[in-house]
Amino acid sequence: MNRVRETEWIEDPNLPESERQRALNGLSRINRLTGLAEVLFHQLERYARDIPDRPLRVLDLASGNGELPISWAAKANRAGLNLCITASDKSENAIDQQQRLAQNANVTIQSVRLDCRKGDLPVGFDVVVCTLLMHQLDEPQAFRLLQSMAQSSNRSVMVCDIERTRWNLAVLKTASHLLSRSPVLRHDSVTTVNASFTREEFRRLAESALARPVKIRSVMPCRFLMTADEMVEPIASPAFA
C-alpha cells in the first residue's frame, strides 16, 4: 500500500457541527474500546515515577475536546501521581470543551489555544505527546513538528498514530460501521489508514528529525507508539509565546 493523503471530511470547515460531533462521538467510542488512553498513560506513569519530587509536565498537541488528557489526569489522581497536564488545540471551541469536560470529570488541566503545525511550541515541558495527527501531515511538516516537539520537551517525545497496513484498513473500516452511523467517521477511517505511515517509514523520519534512535512498537489495535527519550537537566517552567 502506498501512502495516499486526502482531506478528512471532519476537517471541512463547512461540515455541520452536528455531523462533526456525531463523528467525534463515534471516534471516542472506538478510542475507549481500544484502550488508547491507558496505553499512553502507562508510559506517562513511568516517566512520572522517575521524578517523584515534582510534577511531570506534559503537553498534549491537537487535543480536541481533551478526552485523552482528561483521562490521564483522572488516572493520575487515582494512582497518586503528580501530573501537570496542558492540553492544546487551534480551535477556541475545543478549548472551551476541554475545560467544561475537565470540570465535569472533577480534574484540573490547563488549556492553551495553539496550532502546533505553525511556529514553535512553548518550552519547559518534560513530555510532549502527539496522538492521531501525524497521518494528516506531509513528511516535511511531520519532520518540522517532531523537531519542535523535541525543542519543547526535556525528557521525551511521544507519538501515537495509526499504522498503515491492509489488515488495519479492514479492521478500522469494520469498526467504524459497527460503532457509528456517522458517514464522516466511516469515510475518514479509510482515509486515515491510507494517509498513515508504516512503522518503518515513521522510524526513519523520526530518527532523521531527532538525530537520535527512537523506540517504536505496535499498539493493538492498529496503532504504533513511538518514544524518543533524552535525559537532561530540567528547564524553566512552561512559557507560552
N, C-alpha and C positions, 0 to 999 in steps of 0.2 A: 504494500500500500504506500503510495506516495502521499506526502503531506499536501493537503488542499485546504486553503483558508477561504472561508466565506463569512460574510457578516451574519452574526446570530440575530435572529428576529427580536430577541429580548433587548438588543442594543438599539433598536429602531426608536428614535425619539417620537415618532408618530403612533407608536403602539399604544392603544388604550390602557390606562393604568389598571383597569380591572383584569385585562388579559396578562399584563406583566405580573400582577400579584398572583394570579392563578398559576402561572409558570413557576414563580418563586416558591409558592406553597408546595408544588409537586417536587421541586428540587430539594426543598427542606426535608420532605418525607424520605427521599432517596438517601440524603446525607445521614439522617438519623438511623435508618435501617442498616446502612453500611458502616456505621460507627466511625465516621470521619473525625468527629471532634475528639473521640477517645484516642485515636492513633496519634494525633498531633499533641494532645495533652500529655501523653506518656513521655514524649520527647521533651516537652517543656518542663515536666516534673523532674526529669533527670538533670536538666540544667539548673533548675531552682535549688535542688538539694546540694549542688556543688558550691553554692554561695548562701549558706544559711543565715549569714549575718545581715543581709539586706534584701530588699525585694528584687526579683528578676524583672527587668524592664523589657516589655515585649511590645513591638509594633506590628500590627496586622494590616496588610495592604488590601485595598479594594474589598472592604469587609461587608459591603451591602448593608443589610439590616442588623448586622452584628451577631448573628446567630452563633457563629463559632467562638468569637472572643467572649461572649456572654456565657457560653457553656464552659469555657476554660475557667472563667472567674468562679463560677458555681462549684466546679470540681475542685479548684484550689481551696476554696473555703472549707469544703468537706474534708479535704486532705490536710488542712492546716498548713498550706503553702502560702508564701508571700509573693504574689504576682502583682505587678503594676502594669496593667494592660491598656494600650492605646489602640483603638480601632480607627480606621480611616476610610474615607470614600470621597469621590469627586462630587457626589450629589448631596445637596443640603437636606433633601427629604430623607435620604438614607441616614444621615447624621441624627436627625430628629427621631427616626425609628430606633436607632441604636440606644439612645438614652431612654426612650419610653420603654423599650423591651427590657433593658437592664434594670430599670426601676421596678418593673413588674416581676422580675426574677429576683429582686432583692440583692442585687450585686452592684458593685461600682466599677465602671470602666471609664476611661477618658475617650473622647471622640474628637477628631480633627478633620476638617474638610481638606482633602489632599488628592490631587491627581498624580498618582505615582508614575504615570507614563511621561510626565513632563517635569523637567528640572530635577534638582537634587532632593533627597529625602532629609528629614530632620535627623540630627545626630543624637548620640547619648543613649542608645538602646543596647541591651545585651543580645537580644534575638529579634530578627526581622523575619516575618512569615509572609509568604505569598501563596495563596491557595486558589486553584482553578482560574488563573489569569494568564499564565504564560502561553497557553494554547491560542490566545487571542492576538499574540504579538508575532511580528516577523522576527527573524533572527537578529538583525541589528537592534531592534527595540528590546528584545529579551536580553541581549548582551549588555546593553546600557543599564537596564533595570537591575540586573544581577550585580553589576559594579556599584550602582548606587546603594543597593541593599548592603553590600559589604562595607561601604563607607559609613553607613548609618549604624552598623552594629559593631560591638566589640567582643562578641562571643560566638555567634553563629548566624548563618543564613539558612532558612528552611523553605523549601519549595515543594508543594504537593500539587499534582495535576493528573489529568487523565493520560493514560499510556495508549498510544496508537497501535492497536492490533486488530485483526479481523474478529477475534474472539470478543474483545471488549466492545467492538461495534455492535455485535449481535446481542450481547448482554444488556448494554445500555438502551438499545433500541427497544428490546423487550420490556425492560424495567419501566421505561417512560410510558409505554402503553398500558402496563398493568397498574401503575401507581398514580397516573394522572390522565385526565381527559384534555389537558391543555395542548392544542396544536402547536403552540410556541415551544413548549418543552419537548414535544416529540420531534419537531424539526431540529431544534438546537442540540438534542442529544446526538444525533447523527453528525451534525456539523462540527460539534466539539471534538468527537473522536477523529474525524478526518483532518482536523486542523492541529491535532496534538502532536507532540514529539514522541519518538520512541525513547526508551531509557538511554540507549547508547548515543542517540543524537543529542539528548539533553546533557548527558555526561560530558561529551566533547565540548559543547557550547559553554557549560558552566566552568569547566576546568580552564578553558581559554579565557573566559571573562574574569575569573577569580584568581588565576595564576597559582592555583594550588589544587591538590587532589580533593575530590568530593566523594561522599558516600551516597549511593543511590540504590534503592531496593523497591521491589514491587510491594504494593499495599493492596490487599484484597478489599473490595473487588475493583479491578480496572484502573488502579492508580499507581503512581510511583511517588516515593518520598525521597527528596534529596536534602542532605545536610552538609554544610561546609563549616567546620569549627575552626576557630582561631582564638587561643587564649592570649589575651593582652590585658594590660592594666585598665581598670575602669576609667571612663572619662566623664565629662561633665553630664549633669542631668539633662534630659531631653529639652531641646530648644527648637521651636518651630520658626522657620524663616518666613 
